[in-house]
Amino acid sequence: MSFPLLPVALLAAFHAYIGSRLLGVLPAPWGWVGAGLLAALFLLVLSAASPILGRRAATGVLAWAGLIAMGFFSTLLVLTLGRDAVLLAWGGWNLVSGSAAIPASVLQGSAVAVPALALLASLLGLLNARRRPGVRRVDVPIADLPPALEGFTLVQISDLHVGPTIRKGFVDRVVDAANALDADVMALTGDLVDGRVPELSAHTAPLGRLQARHGVFAVTGNHEYYSGAPAWVAELRRLGITVLMNEHLLLKHGAGRLLLAGVTDFGAHHFDEQQRSDPARALRGASDEAHAKVLLAHQPRSAPAAAAAGFDLQLSGHTHGGQFLPWNLFVPLQQPFVAGLHKLGALWVYVSRGTGYWGPPKRLGAPSEITRLRLVRA
């Protein structure tokens, strides 16, 4: 199996850097043992990165091992860089102050501590990622909300990422927890899958059990387009889920009227120009009797267009809340909001931290969630 040379060389360089900084100070035979383990780590990470590098994804035990290794490597690299930063500052101070060199015991102890801490972080992250997502309850104040819509509830599932390590059992637990919340609307805000319909339909089948008074609704995320969006839209509709693609419908809730719209993923036009995400188009033909307007949009980046179109609330995901260090530091470079409830003009934007996870089964500082949003009068 061949891989693109540049990313593989970069991955190898990172492993070599870790080895040069941590293994050289260890006494024999531990340095050689560490070198062997680091080589095995490189191969496992390479297997996990194969879909990113344009190759077929690993499955089964190899997928689990590779993705756990990828998460461990990420933390190992960050901690190695952190150790070097501390040692560099310490060495600089010693040089200025004329103090003694850094003791060998400190160099060896820190070289052992880095992989130990990375392993501990990976184990904690694995436990956090694999537990049933907790329920996060959020009240959203809407101006001039009529009494009939006071307490209207939307339950949001986002970024489930059914794929190599998220399978039917996990999805069943999510569905049971979501159904227990007695929603008026069930909203699936994209990135439900990482793979093709023939490979995953048995594992997404529990989504057909989702229930809400006014129905179950979904929009596409970027990963649906990576995995064959037309086929997944058809599969979700077969399961009884309404997929909103730059369109809306009006829900009658007693004397209240709630407009629910959905747009395709922010980057959908890169795959099909006809599916360019457009909140204004999603409102086309809407009557003026709606008391509240809610938009389902996978990426928070849809918010400026949603605010301009006159929506009251946008439900998004995509960010995973960063999932774990250091990726949470990079999310704000692309998205206006990372997690939680935010205000943009008259628009409320709620960003879910995600119900599943992408890639490594690892969550630290960004717990997964099923969200119960309740509309209240401002």
C-alpha positions as a printed NumPy array, in Angstrom:
array([[  0.   ,   0.   ,   0.   ],
       [  1.487,   3.313,  -1.063],
       [  0.928,   6.661,   0.671],
       [  1.608,  10.275,  -0.328],
       [  5.244,  10.932,   0.501],
       [  5.023,  14.372,   2.125],
       [  2.479,  13.635,   4.911],
       [  4.154,  10.316,   5.692],
       [  7.55 ,  12.045,   5.884],
       [  6.083,  14.694,   8.18 ],
       [  4.555,  12.03 ,  10.428],
       [  7.878,  10.189,  10.53 ],
       [  9.692,  13.442,  11.374],
       [  7.39 ,  14.048,  14.351],
       [  8.054,  10.532,  15.652],
       [ 11.79 ,  11.011,  15.142],
       [ 11.633,  14.288,  17.065],
       [  9.858,  12.592,  19.98 ],
       [ 12.407,   9.784,  19.965],
       [ 15.381,  12.134,  19.885],
       [ 14.064,  14.196,  22.794],
       [ 12.881,  11.396,  25.077],
       [ 14.836,   8.239,  24.348],
       [ 18.413,   9.525,  24.26 ],
       [ 18.485,  10.278,  27.997],
       [ 17.174,   6.864,  29.052],
       [ 19.605,   4.154,  30.232],
       [ 19.98 ,   0.91 ,  28.315],
       [ 17.969,  -1.125,  27.537],
       [ 15.021,   1.246,  28.005],
       [ 16.076,   3.488,  25.162],
       [ 15.953,   0.56 ,  22.742],
       [ 12.622,  -0.648,  24.145],
       [ 11.256,   2.858,  23.709],
       [ 12.516,   2.992,  20.129],
       [ 10.686,  -0.227,  19.303],
       [  7.476,   1.039,  20.864],
       [  7.779,   4.347,  19.016],
       [  8.214,   2.499,  15.702],
       [  5.089,   0.453,  16.446],
       [  3.262,   3.678,  17.299],
       [  4.254,   5.168,  13.944],
       [  2.84 ,   2.174,  12.055],
       [ -0.418,   2.239,  14.014],
       [ -0.866,   5.981,  13.493],
       [ -0.128,   5.505,   9.789],
       [ -2.869,   2.861,   9.59 ],
       [ -5.321,   5.197,  11.351],
       [ -4.421,   8.066,   9.028],
       [ -4.987,   5.993,   5.89 ],
       [ -8.436,   7.527,   5.068],
       [ -6.957,  11.017,   5.41 ],
       [ -4.154,   9.967,   3.076],
       [ -6.636,   8.663,   0.523],
       [ -6.503,   4.964,   1.361],
       [ -9.096,   2.483,   2.628],
       [ -9.763,   2.767,   6.35 ],
       [ -8.685,   0.061,   8.73 ],
       [-11.475,  -1.911,  10.394],
       [-12.023,  -3.97 ,  13.531],
       [ -9.227,  -4.335,  16.058],
       [ -6.73 ,  -2.563,  13.806],
       [ -9.019,   0.468,  13.554],
       [ -9.381,   0.643,  17.32 ],
       [ -5.633,   0.25 ,  17.879],
       [ -4.721,   2.794,  15.219],
       [ -7.174,   5.456,  16.358],
       [ -6.245,   5.084,  20.035],
       [ -2.6  ,   5.339,  18.952],
       [ -3.391,   8.512,  16.999],
       [ -4.867,  10.138,  20.096],
       [ -1.924,   9.025,  22.228],
       [  0.569,  10.338,  19.647],
       [ -1.152,  13.722,  19.536],
       [ -0.873,  14.177,  23.295],
       [  2.648,  12.725,  23.341],
       [  3.785,  15.292,  20.773],
       [  2.206,  18.203,  22.675],
       [  3.743,  17.099,  25.975],
       [  7.159,  16.606,  24.344],
       [  7.001,  20.135,  22.977],
       [  5.937,  21.375,  26.406],
       [  8.832,  19.559,  28.084],
       [ 11.281,  21.1  ,  25.622],
       [  9.875,  24.566,  26.256],
       [ 10.367,  24.149,  30.014],
       [ 13.88 ,  22.743,  29.594],
       [ 14.795,  25.54 ,  27.198],
       [ 13.627,  28.18 ,  29.67 ],
       [ 15.414,  26.419,  32.524],
       [ 18.64 ,  26.134,  30.521],
       [ 18.436,  29.81 ,  29.534],
       [ 18.023,  30.851,  33.163],
       [ 20.975,  28.698,  34.176],
       [ 23.09 ,  30.288,  31.476],
       [ 22.202,  33.821,  32.599],
       [ 22.477,  33.137,  36.319],
       [ 25.522,  30.886,  36.138],
       [ 23.655,  28.037,  37.842],
       [ 24.497,  24.373,  37.419],
       [ 23.309,  22.392,  34.432],
       [ 19.928,  20.678,  34.54 ],
       [ 20.388,  17.452,  36.578],
       [ 20.36 ,  14.182,  34.654],
       [ 17.68 ,  12.901,  37.037],
       [ 15.364,  15.705,  35.866],
       [ 16.018,  14.917,  32.204],
       [ 15.375,  11.214,  32.725],
       [ 12.386,  11.684,  35.011],
       [ 10.677,  14.101,  32.648],
       [ 11.389,  11.797,  29.679],
       [  9.528,   9.017,  31.496],
       [  6.765,  11.321,  32.759],
       [  5.809,  12.56 ,  29.286],
       [  4.653,   9.195,  27.839],
       [  3.157,   8.226,  31.207],
       [  1.036,  11.386,  31.258],
       [  0.115,  10.9  ,  27.584],
       [ -1.036,   7.364,  28.369],
       [ -3.071,   8.543,  31.363],
       [ -4.682,  11.321,  29.3  ],
       [ -5.521,   8.844,  26.544],
       [ -7.149,   6.414,  28.981],
       [ -9.225,   9.164,  30.578],
       [-10.114,  10.492,  27.139],
       [-11.212,   7.022,  26.027],
       [-13.495,   6.631,  29.031],
       [-14.996,  10.081,  28.443],
       [-15.571,   9.407,  24.759],
       [-17.167,   5.991,  25.188],
       [-19.579,   6.794,  28.006],
       [-23.179,   7.591,  27.124],
       [-23.318,  11.319,  26.342],
       [-24.74 ,  13.457,  29.107],
       [-27.796,  15.654,  28.619],
       [-27.165,  19.387,  28.53 ],
       [-30.234,  21.543,  29.209],
       [-30.326,  25.04 ,  27.729],
       [-33.012,  27.729,  27.863],
       [-33.139,  30.049,  24.847],
       [-34.952,  33.38 ,  25.369],
       [-36.987,  34.421,  22.319],
       [-38.503,  37.895,  22.064],
       [-42.32 ,  38.03 ,  21.828],
       [-42.638,  34.253,  22.139],
       [-46.357,  33.408,  22.493],
       [-47.549,  31.33 ,  25.469],
       [-48.262,  28.376,  23.152],
       [-44.546,  28.048,  22.349],
       [-43.308,  28.673,  25.904],
       [-41.37 ,  25.531,  26.836],
       [-41.199,  24.167,  23.267],
       [-38.296,  21.677,  23.297],
       [-35.793,  20.698,  20.66 ],
       [-33.448,  17.788,  21.331],
       [-30.215,  18.034,  19.349],
       [-27.916,  15.191,  18.324],
       [-24.843,  16.281,  16.394],
       [-21.577,  14.837,  15.106],
       [-22.396,  11.251,  15.984],
       [-19.779,   9.987,  13.493],
       [-20.962,   6.394,  13.178],
       [-17.944,   4.641,  11.703],
       [-14.952,   2.482,  12.629],
       [-15.412,   2.666,  16.427],
       [-18.945,   4.049,  16.882],
       [-21.332,   1.243,  16.096],
       [-24.907,   0.102,  16.714],
       [-24.579,  -0.343,  20.483],
       [-23.427,   3.244,  21.002],
       [-26.152,   4.569,  18.681],
       [-28.799,   2.564,  20.567],
       [-27.75 ,   4.186,  23.854],
       [-27.909,   7.662,  22.293],
       [-31.366,   7.016,  20.842],
       [-32.713,   5.726,  24.163],
       [-31.375,   8.773,  26.012],
       [-32.741,  11.216,  23.41 ],
       [-36.191,   9.611,  23.316],
       [-36.43 ,   9.844,  27.112],
       [-36.352,  13.664,  26.83 ],
       [-39.874,  13.824,  25.33 ],
       [-38.971,  16.337,  22.596],
       [-41.263,  18.41 ,  20.463],
       [-38.637,  18.304,  17.701],
       [-35.639,  15.986,  17.282],
       [-32.817,  17.736,  15.392],
       [-29.826,  15.967,  13.854],
       [-27.299,  18.638,  12.872],
       [-24.939,  16.742,  10.605],
       [-21.845,  14.548,  10.57 ],
       [-23.824,  11.472,  11.525],
       [-21.551,   9.094,   9.613],
       [-18.006,   8.307,   8.549],
       [-18.431,   5.714,   5.838],
       [-20.703,   4.473,   3.07 ],
       [-24.297,   3.301,   3.378],
       [-23.596,  -0.395,   2.645],
       [-20.955,  -0.472,   5.397],
       [-22.9  ,   1.391,   8.074],
       [-26.635,   1.092,   7.468],
       [-26.968,  -1.633,  10.116],
       [-25.307,   0.676,  12.632],
       [-27.364,   3.774,  11.795],
       [-30.618,   1.784,  11.806],
       [-31.414,   2.708,  15.46 ],
       [-31.856,   6.334,  14.325],
       [-35.154,   5.162,  12.871],
       [-36.396,   4.736,  16.471],
       [-36.007,   8.44 ,  17.287],
       [-39.303,  10.046,  18.259],
       [-40.637,  13.573,  18.767],
       [-44.105,  15.161,  18.658],
       [-43.484,  17.04 ,  15.429],
       [-40.952,  14.661,  13.91 ],
       [-37.247,  13.998,  13.454],
       [-35.292,  16.355,  11.196],
       [-31.736,  16.338,   9.867],
       [-29.297,  18.379,   7.814],
       [-26.117,  17.326,   6.084],
       [-22.642,  17.897,   7.515],
       [-19.318,  17.871,   5.72 ],
       [-18.741,  14.196,   6.553],
       [-21.942,  13.18 ,   4.779],
       [-20.399,  14.637,   1.616],
       [-17.153,  12.742,   2.217],
       [-19.241,   9.562,   2.59 ],
       [-21.687,   9.959,  -0.313],
       [-24.351,  12.518,   0.635],
       [-27.082,  11.515,  -1.87 ],
       [-27.071,   7.935,  -0.631],
       [-27.142,   9.025,   3.005],
       [-29.964,  11.495,   2.436],
       [-31.961,   8.664,   0.858],
       [-31.096,   6.318,   3.741],
       [-32.136,   8.812,   6.414],
       [-35.413,   9.424,   4.607],
       [-35.946,   5.658,   4.425],
       [-35.612,   5.626,   8.232],
       [-38.413,   8.195,   8.468],
       [-36.18 ,  11.227,   9.078],
       [-36.982,  14.467,   7.243],
       [-33.819,  15.881,   5.679],
       [-34.042,  19.652,   5.164],
       [-31.878,  20.904,   2.315],
       [-32.213,  24.687,   2.051],
       [-35.904,  24.394,   2.855],
       [-38.365,  24.882,   5.69 ],
       [-41.695,  23.809,   7.091],
       [-44.169,  25.372,   9.516],
       [-44.976,  23.438,  12.692],
       [-48.339,  24.093,  14.361],
       [-48.031,  23.731,  18.125],
       [-51.388,  24.602,  19.643],
       [-51.953,  28.254,  18.81 ],
       [-48.213,  28.703,  18.175],
       [-46.38 ,  28.507,  14.867],
       [-42.711,  27.565,  14.67 ],
       [-40.797,  27.708,  11.402],
       [-38.124,  25.028,  11.231],
       [-35.567,  25.292,   8.417],
       [-32.425,  23.458,   7.484],
       [-29.489,  24.16 ,   5.19 ],
       [-26.931,  21.944,   3.554],
       [-23.399,  21.989,   4.937],
       [-21.466,  25.251,   4.624],
       [-19.073,  23.599,   2.154],
       [-21.616,  21.523,   0.225],
       [-21.046,  23.541,  -2.98 ],
       [-17.56 ,  22.033,  -3.239],
       [-19.292,  18.723,  -3.964],
       [-22.447,  19.936,  -5.728],
       [-23.045,  23.568,  -6.679],
       [-26.802,  22.922,  -6.628],
       [-26.543,  22.244,  -2.901],
       [-24.813,  25.489,  -1.917],
       [-25.808,  26.332,   1.661],
       [-28.233,  29.267,   1.726],
       [-30.267,  30.303,   4.815],
       [-32.147,  32.94 ,   2.803],
       [-33.169,  30.335,   0.231],
       [-34.343,  28.093,   3.081],
       [-36.911,  30.793,   3.953],
       [-38.153,  31.253,   0.406],
       [-41.948,  31.183,   0.303],
       [-42.339,  31.304,   4.086],
       [-45.516,  32.827,   5.465],
       [-45.374,  35.614,   7.998],
       [-47.367,  33.744,  10.656],
       [-44.335,  32.1  ,  12.324],
       [-43.776,  33.201,  15.934],
       [-40.209,  31.813,  16.004],
       [-37.752,  30.78 ,  13.304],
       [-35.202,  28.022,  13.98 ],
       [-32.424,  26.999,  11.586],
       [-30.495,  23.733,  11.572],
       [-27.027,  24.366,  10.119],
       [-24.089,  22.044,  10.656],
       [-21.355,  24.69 ,  10.867],
       [-21.463,  27.797,  13.081],
       [-20.096,  29.72 ,  10.068],
       [-23.653,  29.853,   8.736],
       [-24.595,  32.279,  11.523],
       [-24.02 ,  35.649,   9.739],
       [-26.235,  34.578,   6.834],
       [-28.812,  33.178,   9.247],
       [-28.89 ,  36.443,  11.204],
       [-29.306,  38.424,   7.988],
       [-32.18 ,  36.145,   6.936],
       [-34.031,  36.848,  10.206],
       [-33.768,  33.583,  12.138],
       [-34.165,  33.621,  15.922],
       [-32.088,  30.52 ,  16.711],
       [-29.488,  28.443,  14.887],
       [-28.484,  24.952,  16.041],
       [-25.023,  23.828,  14.926],
       [-22.256,  21.36 ,  15.708],
       [-19.078,  20.558,  13.747],
       [-16.564,  21.846,  16.312],
       [-16.797,  19.009,  18.874],
       [-15.909,  21.746,  21.37 ],
       [-12.33 ,  21.017,  20.312],
       [-12.596,  17.365,  21.539],
       [ -9.141,  17.44 ,  23.181],
       [ -5.934,  19.461,  23.292],
       [ -4.459,  20.949,  21.174],
       [ -7.307,  20.953,  18.644],
       [ -9.547,  23.221,  20.73 ],
       [ -6.952,  25.963,  20.187],
       [ -7.433,  25.834,  16.408],
       [-11.246,  25.79 ,  16.18 ],
       [-11.604,  29.596,  16.613],
       [ -9.396,  30.081,  13.547],
       [-12.206,  28.633,  11.395],
       [-15.432,  28.996,  13.344],
       [-16.952,  32.034,  15.109],
       [-18.154,  29.939,  18.069],
       [-16.708,  26.787,  19.63 ],
       [-19.417,  25.543,  22.006],
       [-22.47 ,  26.671,  23.933],
       [-25.012,  29.47 ,  23.508],
       [-23.96 ,  32.708,  21.804],
       [-25.62 ,  35.839,  20.436],
       [-25.019,  37.377,  17.01 ],
       [-27.214,  40.446,  16.641],
       [-30.773,  39.225,  17.188],
       [-29.769,  35.599,  16.476],
       [-29.053,  33.016,  19.143],
       [-26.535,  30.36 ,  18.087],
       [-26.16 ,  27.113,  19.996],
       [-23.103,  24.992,  19.159],
       [-23.114,  21.391,  20.365],
       [-19.854,  19.786,  21.48 ],
       [-21.025,  16.699,  19.613],
       [-22.656,  13.441,  20.608],
       [-19.922,  11.135,  19.324],
       [-16.351,  11.908,  18.333],
       [-14.222,  11.959,  15.208],
       [-11.021,   9.965,  14.808],
       [ -9.422,   9.026,  18.122],
       [-11.914,   7.805,  20.748],
       [-10.779,  10.578,  23.066],
       [-12.409,  13.535,  24.787],
       [-10.722,  15.795,  27.326],
       [-12.192,  19.088,  28.459],
       [-15.007,  18.848,  25.91 ],
       [-17.562,  16.249,  27.044],
       [-19.994,  14.841,  24.509],
       [-23.623,  15.854,  24.794],
       [-27.227,  15.357,  23.833],
       [-28.789,  18.806,  24.077],
       [-32.295,  19.686,  25.251],
       [-33.087,  23.246,  24.236],
       [-36.2  ,  24.917,  25.614],
       [-37.696,  28.075,  24.159],
       [-38.671,  30.644,  26.795],
       [-40.06 ,  34.153,  26.54 ],
       [-37.336,  36.808,  26.694]])
